[in-house]
C-alpha cells in the first residue's frame, strides 16, 4: 500500500489566518497518480471555523471552503 506525507498551507475562510498542516495519505486512491484529489476538514486554531481542504498528493491545494455546521430547526413556542 502506498503512503505519503503531504505538507499544505492555506488561509482560513473565516479569519484569513495562515494554516499549515502535514497529512499522512495512504490507500489505493494514490495509485491513480495525478488524477487523485482528496478532501479533509481542518479547524482553524485561531477562530475554530472548520475549513474543507481539497488537495492533490503533490501538495497543490485545489480549493478551500468553509464547512457549515448542522442547521438547527426552530422549535415551536409553547404559548
N, C-alpha and C positions, 0 to 999 in steps of 0.2 A: 504494500500500500504506500502511495506517495504521501510525503509530509513536507510542509513548507511553512516557514515563519515569514510573515509579511508585516512590514512596518508602514503605517499610514499616518498621514497628517491632514487635518481638515478643520474648518471653523464650525462652531456650534450654530445651528439655525436660529437659536433664540437670542444669544448674547454675543455672538461673534468671537468667543474665546477660542484660541488655537488649541486643538486637542491632538495629542499624539498617542497612538496605540500600536501594540505589536500583537498580532493574531497568529495562532497556530492553525493552519489549514491542513486538512487531511481527507482522504477518501477518493472514491472513483471519479468524482467530478473533475479532479485535477488532470486526469488523463485527456480531457478534451482540449487542453492547451490554451491557445489564445481565445477560444470561444467561451471560456469559463468566466462567469460573473457570480460573485457571492454577495450576500447581504447579511448584515449584523446590526443589532441595536446597541448603541453606545450612549450611556448617560454622560452629560456634561458635568465635570467635577465642580464647576463654578455655580451654575444655576439649576442643576439637576434635571434639565429638559432632556428628553431622550431623542437621539438622532438615529435615523436609519441610514446606514452607510452601505452603498453598493460599490464594489471594487473588483479589480482583476487580480489574479495571483502575482502579476508583475509589480504590484504596488500602486497602480494607477487608480485613483478614485474616480468613479463614473458619476456618482450623484450622492447628494446628502439631502434627506427630507426630515422634517420634524415628525415625530410619532405622536399622534393624538391618543390620549388615554381613552378608556371606555366612557361613553357618554351616559350620564345618569339620567334616568327618566324622572320627570317631575312626579311627585306623589300628590294624590288628591288631598285637598284640605279637609279637615274634619270640622265642618261648621254646623 
